[in-house]
Amino acid sequence: MGNLFTNPLRQLDSNARHATEVFRREVAGYQVLERDVRSRTEALEYSVWLRRRTVEPGVTRLPEVDDWLRDIGRTLSRGPDLVATPDRYYQHDMDRTRTATALNVHARTLDHRLRRAQELTGIHPGSTRGVRVLSVVVTRSPARG
């Protein structure tokens, strides 16, 4: 009677060991994949951080551009929080609700500040040009919030 169950039990044990080994390999693969995705995300974040900081040295080599950006910064610094507002706006991916919350103001106040920045500089903060120019301006500005 013992032999009747011995072979099926061995087979069951072998199948369980095989399934456990396959599962262990898959989990290890997922961990490697997760680490790889995390390292790619960190690399992307670092490249964005680096790009934001390396624009300034390139720009300062062109005196005309440097003066123009400095003038925009001075113009924005005359208004209340007009440097901090675009900075936070870009930090929050131009999401009005999150930006207003971060600045502790109403969304209409945020809209007013962005409109005022546009009136003073002639550059719309939400346009491609506005994002590029004003990002550099607020990164360079000592009045940053």
VENCORSUL-V260303 format. One record per pair of residues at least 4 apart in sequence whose ideal C-beta (glycine too) atoms are under 6 Angstrom apart, sorted by sequence separation. I is the first residue (numbers start at 1). GAP is how many residues later the second one is. D is the distance in Angstrom with one decimal. If there is no record, write none. Layout:
# VENCORSUL-V260303
I|GAP|D ; I|GAP|D
This chain:
# VENCORSUL-V260303
5|4|5.6 ; 50|4|5.9 ; 81|4|5.3 ; 105|4|4.0 ; 129|4|6.0 ; 130|4|5.4 ; 131|4|5.8 ; 89|5|5.8 ; 100|5|5.4 ; 105|5|5.8 ; 125|5|4.6 ; 59|6|5.3 ; 60|6|5.0 ; 76|6|4.3 ; 77|6|5.6 ; 92|6|4.2 ; 118|6|5.1 ; 124|6|4.7 ; 138|6|5.8 ; 59|7|5.9 ; 76|7|5.0 ; 92|7|4.5 ; 100|7|4.5 ; 123|7|4.8 ; 117|8|5.7 ; 125|9|5.6 ; 89|10|4.9 ; 100|10|4.5 ; 123|10|5.7 ; 88|11|5.2 ; 96|11|5.4 ; 99|11|5.8 ; 114|11|5.0 ; 88|14|5.1 ; 96|14|5.9 ; 88|15|5.5 ; 85|28|4.3 ; 82|35|5.1 ; 79|37|5.8 ; 86|39|5.1 ; 75|45|5.1 ; 90|45|5.6 ; 75|46|5.9 ; 86|48|4.7 ; 72|49|5.4 ; 87|51|4.1 ; 86|52|5.4 ; 83|55|5.5 ; 87|57|5.5 ; 83|58|4.8 ; 83|60|4.4 ; 83|61|5.8 ; 84|61|2.7 ; 73|64|4.9 ; 72|65|4.9 ; 77|66|4.6 ; 69|67|6.0 ; 69|68|5.5 ; 73|68|4.7 ; 55|81|5.3 ; 56|84|5.6 ; 52|87|5.9
